[in-house]
Amino acid sequence: MRFEPVRVVCYSGSRADERPTAFIRRGWRVEIAEILDRWYEGGIDPGSPVVNYFRVRTADGEEYLLRYLSLFDAWSVRV
């Protein structure tokens, strides 16, 4: 799996960056219409940082997999 760095706009409700609402990829803003699934990996083992995944559907019907690496505060999208 290859991922490309992106900027993500998030909704912040009861906690910061609770869920993505849009992302900027190659200069284009892509609005997220729906979060189809979400899960995370890691967290218990200090050598395995938490990674959050969001499978999303955009306003134009495309599906993407977004990944958030908490250790680096970095978002990416699967290409």
N, C-alpha and C positions, 0 to 999 in steps of 0.2 A: 504494500500500500504506500502510495506517495502522497504527501501533504504539501500544500502551498500556503505560506503565511497570508493571513487576511486581517483586516481591522473589523471588529465586531461591535455593534451597538447593542446594549443589553438593557433589559427591564430590571430595575432594582426595587424590589418590594420589601419583604421582611429581611432580606440580606442583599448585599451588593452583588451585582452581576448575576442575578438569579436565573435568567434565561435570555438567549439571544433574540433580538427582534429584527435585525438586519445585519448585513455584512458588506464590506467594500472589497471587491475583487477586481483587480486590473483597472481601477479607476471608476468602476460602476457600482452603484449602490443597489443591493439586492434585498428586497423586502421579504421577510419570513412570514408566511401566512399561517403555518401550523407546525408544531413540534410533533413529529410522528413517534419518536422514541427517544429515550435518554438513559444513559447508564454511566458508570464510572469504573475505573480500575485503580488498584493500588491503595495506599493510605495507611495500612497497618505497619508494613515494613518501612523503616526510615530510608532504605535504599530504593524504595519504589514509590515515587511521588504520585499524588492523586492526578488522574487524567479523566476529565469529563468529556463525554461524547453526546452529541445531539444529532439525530437524523431529522432533517427538516424538509418541508415542502415550501417552495417560494410562491409568491403571488402569481408568477407565470406558470406554475405547475411543475417546475423542475424539482428534483430531490437531491439533497446534498448531505454529506456527513461532515459536521463541524467537530473539531477537537480543541479542548482547552487544557493546556499544561499549566497547572497552578504554580509549580515551582518557578517557572519563567514568566508567568502572567502573559502567556502567548496563545493566540488563537491560530488555527489553520483549517483548511478545507481539503477534503480528499479530491484528488484530480485523477 
